[in-house]
Amino acid sequence: MAPGRGGVMHRADLRELGITRQDVRTEVEAGRWTPLGRHTVQVHNGELTTQARLWHAVWESGSGARLDGAAALLGHGMTGFTPEVIDVCLPVGSAVRPVEGVRARRCPRLPPSFPVGVPRVRPEWATLRAAQWARTDRTAALLMCLPIQQRLIDPRRLLAAWETVERSPRRALLNGIVADAVDGAQSLGELDFAAMCRARGLPEPRRQTIHQLPSGRAYLDAEWEVGLVVEIDGGHHGLSLNVLDDAWRANEVSIKGRLVLRLPILGLRLDQARFLDQVARAHAILTRRGLVA
């Protein structure tokens, strides 16, 4: 039981195994075990693992506690992000015990929970809540993308959960990211890149221009006569073999003498000014080259 929980045990589980309070005290005094609050005992003397911290947070926070937000995503197996605190949610009316490194919230309506392993909110709900609680939009976007990229959630379940959220401090941003995840092609079509260019002072590009490549026809997202091409990578990009076709197509266009810039759709939603600045600089450089020639 302890190995599956990162080397920690609940005192109640120890009692069920016939390990008495005196037995625990003996192991602690010998330096082999370490008590971690009222209910948790570390049954080894090594480093406390992430899995152990998650179980400890649930056991020590109060009755009915379950992991929430980014902590719940860690419980589901997400990698690539370490939260500053472990979020847990509890039913209204539960007594909340303060635990170092844990942030507890009483919830009038608890989100659906996962029935196996450490108690935790289901991944689609944990993703949305983690993104809404994140300090910055960039972190929110990361916490939306990681579970999708790591196949921890079905984008359709994410959309279904999102449609029930009545209020969100990041409504516009999360609307776009969810749309990208569910249907990258559709959300790309709804993104008005031409309007972004006009607002930046750029000439309006031609959209979906047709080019004949060795493999057949290819449609380019945006193109200017100066020889600049912009390809916008939708929500599907990097999650399938599409990335191979996209790279091959960009190389073929470059061989024809055009400059190809790749803009992730998430970048346009999250950091539009910085990416459009690249487009503007590339357009200016190619324009000057054309005038000199």
C-alpha positions as CSV (number, residue, x, y, z in Angstrom):
1,M,0.0,0.0,0.0
2,A,2.8,2.5,0.9
3,P,4.7,2.1,-2.4
4,G,1.6,3.1,-4.4
5,R,1.3,6.2,-2.2
6,G,4.9,7.4,-2.4
7,G,5.9,5.8,0.8
8,V,3.3,7.3,3.2
9,M,0.5,5.6,5.1
10,H,-2.6,6.8,6.9
11,R,-2.6,5.9,10.6
12,A,-6.0,4.2,10.1
13,D,-4.5,2.0,7.5
14,L,-1.6,1.1,9.7
15,R,-4.1,0.1,12.5
16,E,-5.9,-2.2,10.0
17,L,-2.6,-3.9,9.3
18,G,-2.2,-4.5,13.0
19,I,0.5,-1.8,13.6
20,T,-0.3,-0.2,16.9
21,R,0.4,3.4,18.0
22,Q,3.3,2.0,20.1
23,D,4.8,0.3,17.0
24,V,4.7,3.6,15.1
25,R,6.3,5.4,18.1
26,T,9.1,2.8,18.1
27,E,9.8,3.3,14.4
28,V,9.8,7.0,14.8
29,E,12.1,7.0,17.7
30,A,14.5,4.7,15.8
31,G,14.6,7.2,12.9
32,R,13.0,4.9,10.4
33,W,9.6,6.6,10.1
34,T,8.5,10.2,10.3
35,P,5.1,11.6,11.4
36,L,3.7,14.2,9.0
37,G,0.7,15.6,10.8
38,R,-2.3,14.0,12.5
39,H,-2.9,11.2,10.0
40,T,0.1,10.7,7.8
41,V,3.3,8.7,8.5
42,Q,6.2,8.4,6.2
43,V,7.3,4.8,6.4
44,H,10.9,5.3,5.2
45,N,13.6,7.9,5.9
46,G,14.2,9.1,2.3
47,E,13.0,12.2,0.4
48,L,9.3,12.9,0.3
49,T,8.1,12.3,-3.2
50,T,5.5,14.3,-5.1
51,Q,3.0,11.4,-4.8
52,A,3.5,11.4,-1.0
53,R,2.9,15.1,-0.8
54,L,-0.4,14.7,-2.7
55,W,-1.7,12.0,-0.3
56,H,-0.5,14.0,2.7
57,A,-2.3,17.1,1.5
58,V,-5.6,15.2,1.1
59,W,-5.4,13.3,4.4
60,E,-4.4,16.3,6.5
61,S,-6.7,19.0,5.0
62,G,-10.0,17.7,6.3
63,S,-12.8,15.3,5.7
64,G,-13.8,14.9,2.1
65,A,-10.7,16.7,0.7
66,R,-9.6,16.0,-2.8
67,L,-6.9,17.4,-5.0
68,D,-7.9,20.2,-7.3
69,G,-6.4,22.3,-10.0
70,A,-2.8,21.7,-11.0
71,A,-2.3,19.3,-8.1
72,A,-5.1,17.1,-9.4
73,L,-3.5,17.1,-12.8
74,L,-0.3,15.9,-11.2
75,G,-2.3,13.1,-9.6
76,H,-3.5,12.2,-13.1
77,G,0.1,12.0,-14.3
78,M,0.8,15.4,-15.8
79,T,4.5,16.3,-16.1
80,G,6.3,19.5,-17.0
81,F,4.8,21.8,-14.3
82,T,5.4,22.1,-10.5
83,P,2.7,24.1,-8.7
84,E,3.8,26.5,-5.9
85,V,1.1,25.1,-3.6
86,I,-1.1,22.0,-3.6
87,D,-4.8,22.9,-4.1
88,V,-7.5,20.9,-2.5
89,C,-11.3,21.4,-2.4
90,L,-13.6,20.3,0.4
91,P,-17.4,20.2,0.9
92,V,-19.0,23.2,2.5
93,G,-19.3,22.6,6.2
94,S,-16.1,20.6,6.4
95,A,-13.6,21.6,9.0
96,V,-10.4,22.8,7.2
97,R,-7.1,22.2,8.9
98,P,-4.2,24.4,7.8
99,V,-1.4,22.5,6.2
100,E,1.9,24.0,5.1
101,G,2.1,24.2,1.3
102,V,-1.6,23.4,0.8
103,R,-4.3,25.8,-0.2
104,A,-7.8,24.6,0.7
105,R,-11.1,25.8,-0.7
106,R,-14.6,25.0,0.4
107,C,-16.8,24.4,-2.6
108,P,-20.6,24.7,-2.5
109,R,-20.7,22.4,-5.5
110,L,-17.8,20.0,-5.7
111,P,-16.6,19.1,-9.3
112,P,-16.8,15.5,-10.4
113,S,-14.0,13.4,-8.9
114,F,-11.9,10.5,-10.1
115,P,-12.8,7.2,-8.3
116,V,-9.4,5.5,-8.3
117,G,-6.1,6.4,-6.5
118,V,-5.5,9.6,-4.6
119,P,-8.9,11.5,-4.3
120,R,-8.8,14.2,-7.1
121,V,-11.0,16.2,-9.4
122,R,-11.6,14.7,-12.9
123,P,-8.9,16.0,-15.3
124,E,-11.1,18.2,-17.5
125,W,-12.4,20.1,-14.5
126,A,-9.0,20.2,-12.9
127,T,-7.6,21.7,-16.1
128,L,-10.2,24.5,-16.2
129,R,-9.8,25.3,-12.6
130,A,-6.0,25.3,-12.7
131,A,-6.1,27.7,-15.7
132,Q,-8.5,30.1,-14.0
133,W,-6.4,30.1,-10.8
134,A,-3.1,30.6,-12.5
135,R,-1.2,33.8,-11.8
136,T,-0.7,34.8,-15.4
137,D,-2.3,34.1,-18.8
138,R,0.9,32.4,-19.9
139,T,0.7,29.9,-17.0
140,A,-3.0,29.5,-17.7
141,A,-2.3,28.6,-21.3
142,L,0.4,26.1,-20.3
143,L,-1.9,24.4,-17.8
144,M,-4.5,24.1,-20.6
145,C,-2.1,22.7,-23.1
146,L,-0.1,20.2,-21.1
147,P,-3.0,17.8,-20.3
148,I,-4.1,17.9,-23.9
149,Q,-0.6,17.2,-25.3
150,Q,-0.1,14.5,-22.8
151,R,-3.4,12.8,-23.6
152,L,-4.8,13.2,-20.1
153,I,-8.1,14.6,-21.3
154,D,-10.4,14.3,-24.2
155,P,-10.9,17.7,-25.7
156,R,-14.6,17.0,-26.2
157,R,-15.0,16.4,-22.4
158,L,-13.0,19.6,-21.8
159,L,-15.5,21.5,-24.0
160,A,-18.5,20.0,-22.3
161,A,-17.1,21.0,-18.9
162,W,-16.3,24.5,-20.1
163,E,-19.8,25.1,-21.4
164,T,-21.1,24.7,-17.9
165,V,-18.8,27.4,-16.4
166,E,-20.8,30.5,-15.8
167,R,-18.1,32.9,-14.8
168,S,-14.4,33.0,-15.6
169,P,-11.8,35.8,-15.2
170,R,-10.2,34.5,-18.4
171,R,-13.3,33.8,-20.5
172,A,-11.9,35.2,-23.8
173,L,-8.5,33.4,-23.5
174,L,-9.9,30.0,-22.5
175,N,-12.7,30.2,-25.1
176,G,-10.0,30.4,-27.8
177,I,-7.8,27.6,-26.3
178,V,-10.7,25.2,-25.9
179,A,-11.8,25.9,-29.4
180,D,-8.2,25.3,-30.7
181,A,-8.1,22.0,-28.8
182,V,-11.5,20.7,-30.0
183,D,-11.3,21.9,-33.6
184,G,-8.1,23.6,-34.6
185,A,-9.2,24.2,-38.2
186,Q,-12.4,25.9,-37.3
187,S,-10.9,28.1,-34.7
188,L,-8.2,29.1,-37.2
189,G,-10.8,30.1,-39.7
190,E,-12.5,32.3,-37.0
191,L,-9.2,34.0,-36.2
192,D,-9.2,37.3,-38.1
193,F,-5.5,37.5,-39.0
194,A,-6.1,40.1,-41.7
195,A,-7.6,42.4,-39.1
196,M,-4.6,41.9,-36.9
197,C,-2.3,42.9,-39.7
198,R,-4.3,46.0,-40.5
199,A,-4.2,47.0,-36.8
200,R,-0.4,46.6,-36.9
201,G,-0.1,48.8,-40.0
202,L,0.7,46.0,-42.4
203,P,-0.8,45.6,-45.8
204,E,-3.6,43.0,-45.8
205,P,-2.3,39.6,-46.9
206,R,-3.9,37.3,-49.4
207,R,-5.4,34.3,-47.5
208,Q,-5.5,30.7,-48.5
209,T,-3.4,31.2,-51.6
210,I,-2.9,28.1,-53.8
211,H,0.6,26.8,-54.7
212,Q,1.5,23.9,-56.8
213,L,4.0,21.6,-55.0
214,P,5.5,18.3,-56.0
215,S,2.8,16.5,-54.0
216,G,0.0,18.5,-55.4
217,R,-1.8,21.7,-54.3
218,A,-1.1,23.5,-51.0
219,Y,-3.0,26.3,-49.4
220,L,-1.0,28.9,-47.6
221,D,-2.6,30.7,-44.7
222,A,-1.3,34.2,-45.5
223,E,1.0,35.6,-48.2
224,W,2.4,39.0,-49.3
225,E,3.7,39.9,-52.8
226,V,7.1,40.8,-51.3
227,G,7.7,37.0,-50.8
228,L,6.6,36.6,-47.2
229,V,4.4,33.7,-46.1
230,V,2.8,33.2,-42.7
231,E,1.6,29.7,-41.7
232,I,-0.5,29.6,-38.6
233,D,-0.2,26.4,-36.6
234,G,-3.6,25.4,-35.2
235,G,-4.5,23.4,-32.1
236,H,-3.7,20.1,-33.9
237,H,-0.1,21.1,-34.5
238,G,2.5,18.9,-32.7
239,L,-0.2,16.4,-31.6
240,S,-0.2,14.2,-34.7
241,L,1.6,13.5,-37.9
242,N,0.4,16.8,-39.3
243,V,3.6,18.3,-38.0
244,L,5.5,16.3,-40.6
245,D,3.4,17.5,-43.5
246,D,3.5,21.1,-42.3
247,A,7.3,21.1,-42.1
248,W,7.6,19.5,-45.5
249,R,5.3,22.1,-47.1
250,A,7.1,25.0,-45.4
251,N,10.4,23.7,-46.7
252,E,9.0,23.4,-50.3
253,V,7.7,27.0,-50.2
254,S,11.1,28.2,-48.9
255,I,12.9,26.5,-51.7
256,K,10.8,28.6,-54.1
257,G,12.4,31.7,-52.6
258,R,9.8,32.8,-50.1
259,L,10.4,33.5,-46.4
260,V,8.1,31.4,-44.3
261,L,7.2,32.4,-40.7
262,R,5.3,29.9,-38.5
263,L,3.0,31.4,-35.9
264,P,1.4,29.2,-33.3
265,I,-2.3,30.1,-32.9
266,L,-1.7,30.1,-29.1
267,G,1.0,32.7,-29.6
268,L,-1.5,34.9,-31.5
269,R,-4.0,34.6,-28.7
270,L,-1.5,35.0,-25.8
271,D,1.3,37.2,-27.2
272,Q,0.0,38.8,-30.4
273,A,2.1,41.9,-30.4
274,R,5.4,40.1,-30.2
275,F,4.6,37.7,-33.1
276,L,3.1,40.4,-35.3
277,D,6.3,42.5,-34.7
278,Q,8.2,39.6,-36.3
279,V,5.9,39.7,-39.3
280,A,6.2,43.4,-39.6
281,R,10.0,43.3,-39.5
282,A,10.2,40.5,-42.0
283,H,7.8,42.4,-44.3
284,A,9.9,45.6,-44.0
285,I,13.2,43.7,-44.8
286,L,11.8,42.0,-47.8
287,T,10.2,45.3,-49.0
288,R,13.6,47.0,-48.8
289,R,15.3,44.2,-50.7
290,G,12.7,44.5,-53.5
291,L,13.3,48.2,-53.8
292,V,17.1,47.8,-53.9
293,A,16.8,45.0,-56.5
